[in-house]
Amino acid sequence: MSTSSTGVLVLLGAPLGNPEDASSRLRTELARADVIAAEDTRRLRRLLSELDVVPTASITSYFEANEAGRTTTLIEQLYDGKRVAVITDGGMPSVSDPGFRLVKAAIDAGIAITCAPGASAVTTALALSGMPCDRFCFEGFAPRKDGERRRLFGELAEEKRTMVFFESPRRVEETLRAMAAAFGDDRPAALCRELTKTHEEVRRGGLAELAEGAQADPPRGEVTLVVSGWTGPDASEATPEAMAAAVAALEAAGTDRKLAMKEVAVRYGVSRRDVYAAVLKAD
């Protein structure tokens, strides 16, 4: 339990891009805080100017590289009775952004925590994607290493819920190609970038089509990918040519042939023997 002498940790939902999405509560909390821990202090000061808020708080940086050490300092300030606000560049703290470590430390210390909710790139992209939104899972950023990324996508190949990922514009093409290899070229998806900003764009299509588009016209800015869940195998699609091509695509992406044939068998709902026969015929 928190005591009357301790402060309060406030998690602030920041606009994704358009400052008009800021709530009146966000403005109040920014003006009221004793300390503001920001992922990027320059972006925070720009937001404060856009919202016409003049803070009395001390402003400190709080990002991935200093999160571990800075958490201790912020907990000490909370123990001293300070109202500490945490804000990221956009969206909610802790969701693929700094904040989780501090929330956990505050809980362990019995410090009160509240939240001024705001925009979410996850739910915004879902709403714009045209994909089913009744059940979904958020997978954050895909692993950077090819092997780890292939293993993750292999595990998600039969995920029936709509999937949401964050991705860097520099890696989005290779991620889309890895997804196409694991989920199928035609799996419906949406590439959402610069949500709520001037150059907001949503590209919809199959994964292979989106990968080609990302190569021809590389997307800029922050990217959220929405991928349709698995709907089960379609026996009419399990032709020897299609299965052999799927195995070849996985091998080209670096998957071992034995594992590739196993993944294709699962994808098409056939036996590995059928896939093996298709590959032999193609060879």
Summary of the structure (lengths in Angstrom):
residues: 283
radius of gyration: 22.8
end to end distance: 67.6
largest distance: 75.3
contacts: 928
relative contact order: 0.12
helix: 45%
strand: 19%
